[in-house]
Amino acid sequence: MERRAGPTRPALIVIDMINTYDHEDAELLVPSAERVVPVIAELIGRAREADVPVVYANDNFGLWRSHHGELVDTALARPHADLIEPIRPDDESLFVVKARHSAFFETPLSYLLWSLDVGHVVLTGQVTEQCVLYSALDAHIRHLEVTVPRDAVASIHPHLASAALEMMERNMGARITAAKETDFAPAAG
């Protein structure tokens, strides 16, 4: 898949935010998720207004026969539905079910982004020191520009999240910024 010449568009990737929060470390993650949900909701709104693709890349809770609507319904039926509702996918949202940490690992995300002429991904979601970090690395090795708004990613361990953000910036050339500074303008080719 060769990148097309000329400007490429950005995409907003929302990683693992459709979540039941009934897993190990959830009690450590929930307070961080509560802080980032309003920021992610604002980014989703801005992306939609700018006609930027919004792609949800989400674990499937081990429900391999389910589709994204069932995953959303399952998460909304749990005690932390208030963390799902503000960032709920709309009818225009794209959805990729993932099995492991990276949003790219054995998913159609690379092809989807290529087909949409995306050359810049804005990564949001959880967990900064796990799925966001590995997705950033996989985006980098696919020659995608990466932006990570530090206030739009949730963590379990803040010290590891800080280290992960530094690694993304130093080792992968990711732009680490505030959500309000995130630009959804097309990138030069």
C-alpha positions in Angstrom: 0.0 0.0 0.0 1.8 3.0 -1.2 0.9 6.4 0.2 -0.8 8.7 -2.3 0.9 12.0 -3.3 -0.4 15.3 -2.1 -2.1 16.3 1.2 -3.4 13.5 3.3 -6.2 13.7 5.8 -6.2 13.1 9.5 -8.2 10.5 11.4 -9.2 10.4 15.1 -8.6 7.0 16.6 -10.5 6.2 19.8 -8.8 3.3 21.5 -10.6 0.9 23.9 -13.0 3.6 25.3 -16.0 1.3 24.8 -15.3 -0.5 28.0 -17.1 -2.5 30.7 -14.6 -1.5 33.4 -14.9 -4.9 35.1 -11.3 -6.0 34.6 -8.2 -6.1 36.6 -6.9 -2.6 37.4 -10.2 -1.0 36.5 -10.3 0.7 39.9 -7.1 2.5 39.0 -8.2 3.3 35.4 -11.7 4.7 36.1 -10.6 8.0 37.7 -8.3 8.7 34.8 -11.0 7.8 32.3 -13.4 10.1 34.1 -10.9 13.0 33.4 -10.4 12.2 29.7 -13.9 11.4 28.6 -15.0 15.0 28.3 -11.8 15.9 26.4 -12.3 12.9 24.0 -16.0 13.9 23.5 -14.9 17.4 22.5 -12.3 16.0 20.1 -14.9 13.7 18.6 -17.2 16.6 18.1 -14.5 18.7 16.4 -13.4 15.8 14.2 -17.0 15.2 13.1 -17.5 19.0 12.3 -14.3 18.9 10.2 -15.4 15.8 8.3 -12.5 13.8 9.8 -13.0 10.1 10.1 -13.6 8.9 13.7 -12.4 5.3 14.1 -13.1 3.3 17.2 -10.5 0.5 17.8 -11.8 -1.6 20.6 -11.3 -4.9 22.4 -14.2 -7.2 22.0 -14.4 -8.4 25.7 -13.8 -11.9 24.4 -17.1 -11.9 22.6 -15.9 -13.0 19.2 -19.4 -13.5 17.7 -20.5 -10.0 18.6 -20.5 -6.8 16.5 -19.7 -3.3 17.6 -23.4 -2.5 18.5 -23.4 -5.3 20.9 -20.1 -4.2 22.4 -21.5 -0.7 22.9 -24.7 -2.1 24.4 -22.8 -4.3 26.8 -20.7 -1.4 28.0 -23.7 0.8 28.4 -25.4 -1.9 30.5 -22.5 -1.8 33.1 -22.1 0.5 36.1 -19.8 3.0 34.2 -22.2 3.7 31.3 -21.6 7.4 32.1 -18.1 7.0 30.6 -19.5 5.5 27.4 -22.5 7.7 26.6 -20.6 11.0 25.9 -18.3 9.3 23.4 -20.7 6.8 22.0 -20.1 6.0 18.3 -22.6 7.6 15.9 -23.9 6.2 12.6 -20.9 7.7 10.7 -18.2 6.3 13.0 -16.0 3.5 11.9 -15.3 0.5 14.1 -12.4 -1.9 14.2 -12.4 -4.8 16.6 -9.0 -5.6 18.0 -7.7 -8.6 19.8 -4.4 -7.4 21.3 -2.8 -4.1 22.4 -2.2 -2.4 19.1 -5.1 -1.1 17.1 -3.2 -2.3 14.0 -2.3 -5.8 15.0 -4.2 -8.2 12.8 -7.0 -5.7 12.1 -8.0 -4.0 8.9 -7.0 -0.5 10.3 -4.0 0.0 8.0 -6.1 -0.7 4.9 -9.0 1.4 6.2 -6.7 4.4 6.8 -5.0 4.0 3.4 -8.4 3.7 1.6 -9.5 7.0 3.4 -6.2 8.7 2.4 -5.3 9.1 6.0 -1.6 10.1 6.7 -2.0 11.5 10.2 -3.6 9.7 13.2 -4.7 11.4 16.4 -4.6 8.7 19.1 -6.9 9.0 22.1 -8.2 6.5 24.6 -6.8 4.0 27.0 -4.4 2.8 28.3 -1.6 5.3 27.6 1.2 2.9 28.7 -0.3 -0.1 26.8 -2.6 0.1 23.9 -2.0 3.7 23.0 1.8 3.2 23.1 1.7 0.1 21.0 -0.7 1.7 18.5 1.6 4.7 18.2 4.5 2.5 17.5 2.6 0.6 14.8 1.4 3.8 13.3 5.0 5.1 13.2 6.3 2.0 11.4 3.6 2.5 8.8 4.9 6.0 8.1 1.8 7.7 9.6 2.2 11.0 11.4 1.1 10.6 15.0 -0.4 13.1 17.5 -1.3 12.1 21.0 -3.2 14.7 23.1 -1.8 14.1 26.6 -5.2 15.1 28.2 -7.1 12.7 26.0 -5.4 9.4 27.1 -6.2 7.6 30.3 -3.7 5.5 32.3 -3.5 3.0 35.0 -0.1 4.0 36.3 0.7 7.7 35.8 4.5 7.3 36.0 4.4 4.7 33.2 2.0 6.9 31.2 4.5 9.8 31.4 7.3 7.5 30.2 5.1 6.2 27.4 4.4 9.7 26.2 8.1 10.5 26.3 8.9 7.4 24.3 6.3 8.2 21.7 7.7 11.7 21.3 11.4 10.8 21.3 11.4 7.4 19.6 8.5 7.7 17.2 8.4 11.4 16.5 4.9 11.7 17.8 3.5 15.2 18.5 2.5 15.2 22.2 0.1 18.1 22.7 -3.0 19.3 24.5 -6.3 18.4 22.9 -7.2 22.0 22.3 -4.0 22.3 20.2 -4.9 19.3 18.1 -5.2 20.3 14.5 -7.5 18.4 12.1 -6.3 20.1 9.0 -4.9 17.9 6.2 -1.2 17.3 6.3 1.2 17.9 3.4 2.0 14.8 1.4 
